Amino acid sequence: MSTQKSKTAGSFHADVTDTKKEQARKFLKRNVLVIVAAIVFATTYLVLGGISSDREADLSSQRSEILSLKGQLSMNQDQLRTEQGAAVEEATGGMEIDHKDDDDQTITALMKTALTWNGLSDYLDRREEVMKTYGFAEDSQFMQVFMPGEQAGVRRTAPSGKTYEAFDKDMRSEFVSLNSSVTDTAGDVYSYFSIVEMRVASGSGATSSTAYVSLRYDMIDGKPTNLDAYTIPGGVERSG
């Protein structure tokens, strides 16, 4: 009797009597999912690899552009600094811009202290700090007119024991900026005129308004003297 193929082997089973073509066909049928998965994986790898390569090239180009822009900005700032220094030296007869920068930092620190406070008690504390730090006398223009204290009536207590204050307890003030110009030089004395921007508000949550202060002062060895300060009439220009 001739031997028949086993039916239990299944149609995908490669029999020894199959031709090579049939064996290949059955192999493909048995492993079709594995082969498809391999093709998809290879295709995905190549695509992602191409995307990653393009992205890396873009990032590299962006980094180069950023570095180039930083370099140009640095050059522009250096050039601006040089031009400012030349202008200051020409206008003042030889004053170095670094000297002016130091003076500006000193007067800015002073005005930040004088103009940044929240409420009357905080204002009086800042006033005391200004006097101690910069050695201003109680009868100086700055302390009498611009930052008056209790002796000038900012706060007084009546014989009845009731306390009266010149402005709201919750009034607040904030220093914003300072712009200065050298007006004269005489030896080691440098005279300045400056405009200070500040913001003030009365009441919790109230909209603040912008105000301006004019300053005239001398700087000697980095210390402010002869400081006169006035709030510019009509200086409140905008709110919000």
Beta strands, then each sheet from edge to edge (+ up, - down):
strand 1: 117-118
strand 2: 155-157
strand 3: 163-165
strand 4: 172-186
strand 5: 189-201
strand 6: 209-220
strand 7: 223-231
sheet 1: 1+ 4- 5+ 6- 7+
sheet 2: 2+ 3-
end
